[in-house]
Amino acid sequence: MSDARKVRKAVFPVAGLGTRFLPATKAVPKEMLTVVDRPVIQYVVDEALDAGIEHLIFVTGRSKAVIEDYFDIQVELEQTLRARNKTAELTLLDSILPLAGSTSFTRQQEPLGLGHAVWCARELVGNEPFALLLPDMIMKGEKGCMKGMVELFEQSGANVIAVEECAPDQAHKYGIVGVGETIGEGFAITKMVEKPPQGTAPSNFFINGRYILQPEIFAILATQERGAGNEIQLTDAMVKLAEAQAFAAYHFRGETYDCGAKDGFILANIAFALARADIRPSIEEPLKALVADLK
């Protein structure tokens, strides 16, 4: 196991085609679709930075260059804003700009699954534990999900997976973990099952798209056979890693919005808009009227 105990790097697999959002994603990466006035990927990056992450690693694909541009200076835009004395807008742009040298981009040439995307980041991660954040999932809670995971990692030294509870009759739709002894704000994981047959799930705690993993996962992924969907599945590799290393679950208590699906994306826009003091007053009554029309 790596001697480095601090989680400094985070991997964001952003190579997906976003077919569920066609035709918009024909020209715009799904990660750049906006929730209120920020791209989905910005919320996920903010969560990582809030947890103390220092280096952002994006695993991209063709036609995703706009993501790299987004996390860079836009000279023409900033010159125009300065000329027009738009100081608030300039301050906003500066606040979301990562430190120079703190972002890296690598390509996943083929869509071979999440496990393969993670493996593509191996040289940038090196021999240290790293965070993995699925960019479709944005989270809203009193404490950032990754921040809580980093705390649990430092407490336990185990690989950490974030989980939430679902209705027991829905467990067959998710990756599910078995529940062991309590550890901090989570528990030891006794097993992992990807979409168990209905009625056979070891619990109703499902994996929600956030991970902290030791670098030994890369050696497993390098020889991992293709699984479900003819893709290299991360869950399969984690099951193998769990034979040698401990895994803990961080129980995230908040709301998660799957912005890779239309319903989750719409709900995220509503929830984050209502949380904004500058927007809520103008949309609250129209939303109530829309809901009243549903009755």
N, C-alpha and C positions, 0 to 999 in steps of 0.2 A: 504494500500500500504506500502511496505517496506520503512523504514527510510533511508536505505543505498542508497546513490545517486551515488556512484562510481561503475562503471562496472569493477569488479575485476576478474570474472570467465567467462570462455567460454566453451561451450559444443560442442563436435565434434561427431556426430553420424556416427560411422565407422563400423557398424555391417552388412552392405549390402553384398550380395553374389557376386556382380559384374558379373552377367550372360552375360552381353553384351560384355564382354571381354574374354569369354571362348575361347580356353582352357587355356590361360595364368593365369586366376584367379582361376583355379583349385588348384594351389599351391601358388600363390602370391596374397595377398589382393589387390584389385583394387586401394586402397589408396597408395600402395607402388610402383605402376607403375611410371616410371620416366619421367618427363618432362626435357629434356636435361640430367642433372646429379643429379637431386633432386627428391625424391618422391613427388607425388602430395600433400600429407598431409603436407609436409614441407612448401610449399608455403602458405597453409591456416593457419598453425600455425604461420608463420612469419607475416602474416597480422594481426593476433590477438595480437601478442607481440608488433608490431609496434603501435597498438592502446592503449597500456598500460595494457593489460590483464596480470594478475599475476598468475592465476591458470588455468591449462588446464585439462579439464575433457573429457575423451574419453569413449563413449558408444560402447563397442565392442561386438563381437560374437565369436562363435567357429572358430578356425583356424586363429584368428587375433592376436595371441601372438607376431608375428614378429613386429607389430606396437609398442608394449610395449618395445620390445628389441631395436628397432631403437632409442627410446628416452632414452636410458640407455648407460652406459659405456660398450664398448666391449674390455675387458681386453687384450685378446690375440692379437687382431688387433693393439691396441695401443702399446703393447710391441714390436711387430714386426716393427711398424713404427719408434719407438724410436731407435731400434737396427740398423735401416737403415738410421737414421738421416733424416727422412722425416718430417721436421718441418712444412712445409706448410700444409701437410695433417693433421698433429696433430692439428694445429691451426684451420683448417676448422672444424674438428670434435668437438673441444671444443666450437666453436662459435655456433653450433646448439644444444648443450646439454642444456636442461632446468635446472634451478636451482633445487637443491635437495629438494624434498617435494612439488614441484610445479605442478606435474602431478598426476592425479588420473584416475583409470580405473574401469569401472563397466560393467556388462554383460546385454545385452538384449537377454533373452533366446529364445524368439520367434520373428519372423519377422512380427510384428503387425503394422508397419507403423512409420512414422516420429514422430507423436504425442506420441506414446508409447515409442520410443527411448528417447525423451526429458523427459518424465515422469520418466524413469529409473534413471535419473541424479538428482532427486529431493533432496535426502539426502545430496549429495555432494554440491549442489548449496546452499541449505538453504534458508533463508528468505532475499534474496537480488536480485537485477536485475542481469541478466546474458546475455551474448552474445551467439548466436547460429550460427555456421558456417557450411554449408553443405560442406563436404570434396571433392565432385566432382567438385565444382566450384572454379576455380582460376581466379584471377582478375589482371588486369594490367592497372594502371592509374597514373596520377601525384600524387594523394593522395590515400592512402590505403582506400578501401571501409569501413572497420570497423572503422578506425580512424575518418572518416567523420561522421559515425553513432554515435560514442561516443560523438563527439562534438555536434551533434544535440540533443542527449539524454540529455546532460547536459544543453543545452539551453532551451529545451521544457519540460523536465520531462515526456514526453510521451513514450510509447512503440514505437520502431522504426523498420521499415522494409525497406530494401534497394530495390530500383526499378530502372528499366531501361525502355527505350522506345523501342517498337517493331512496325513493320508495322501494321496499324489498322486491316488489313485482316488476321493477324496472332494471334490476341489477344485471340481467342478461344482456343489456345493451352496452355495458361498459367493461373496462378493465377493473377488476375487483381485488381487494387485498384481504387477507385474513388478519384478525386482531389478536395481538399478544399483550404483554404487560404494558402498563402506562409508562410513558417517558415524556416528561414535561408537558407540552401542549399537544402531545400525540401518543403514539404507541408503537411497540415493536411489530413488524410485519412478519407473519408466519407463513404466508404463501401469496402468490400472485396468479390470477387467472384472467385471461383475456376473453371477455364475453362468454361467461359460463352458461351452459344450458339452463333454461328456466327452472328454478327450484333447487339448483345445486350450488349457488353462490355461497362462499364462506362468510360473507357479511354483506352489508349494504353500503360499504365505503368504496367509492369509486375514485379512480385516478383522474385528476382534473387538469393535467397539462403542465405541471411544474415539477422539476426534479433537481436534486443535487447528487452528482455521481462521481465516483472515484475514477481515475484514468484507466484502471484495469479493464473498464468496459470496452475500450477501443480494441484490445487484442481479441476479445470475444467477438465483436462485430466484424473484425477482419475476416473471420472464417464462418460467420453465421450463415446458415442456410436460409433460403427464402421460406417465409411462412405464409400466413393468411394474405390473400390478395396477390400472391407471388411477389411479395415485397420483403425486405429485411426488417423484421419487426424488433423494435426496441424492447418490448416486453419480454420476448424470448431471451434476449441477451441479459436482461436484468434477472430473470429467473436463474440463469446459469451463474451469474455473478453472486447471487444470493447463496449459492452453495459454499462460497468461500468468505463472504463478507456480510455483515449485518445490514439490514434495511429497517428504517423507521418511517412511520407515516406522520406527517404534520396535518392535524385536523384544521383545515381552513374554515373559519366561521364568518361567512360573508356571502356576497352574491357573485356568481360567475356567469359571464355572458359569452356564449359561443358565437363570435362574430364571423365565423365561417359559414353560418347558416342564416338565412334571411330573418327568421323570427328572432334569433338571439341578437342580431345586428340592430333590428328595429327597437327591441326592448332596451338595449344598451344606450341607444340614442335618447330614448325617453328618460331612463334612469339618470344618466349623467347630465342631461339638460335640466331636470328637476333639481339636481344638486347644485346648480349654478345660480347664485343670487342675481346675476345680471340677466338671466333668461327666464327663470321660473315665473316671475310675475306676469309675463306676457303670454305664457303657454298654459298655465295651470287651468284657467277657466275653459279655454277651448278644448283641452284634454278631457275635462270633466263632462263637457257637452258631448264629446265623441263617445265616452263611456256610457253616458245616459242613453244614447241612441242605440246601444247594444241591447238594452233591456227589452 
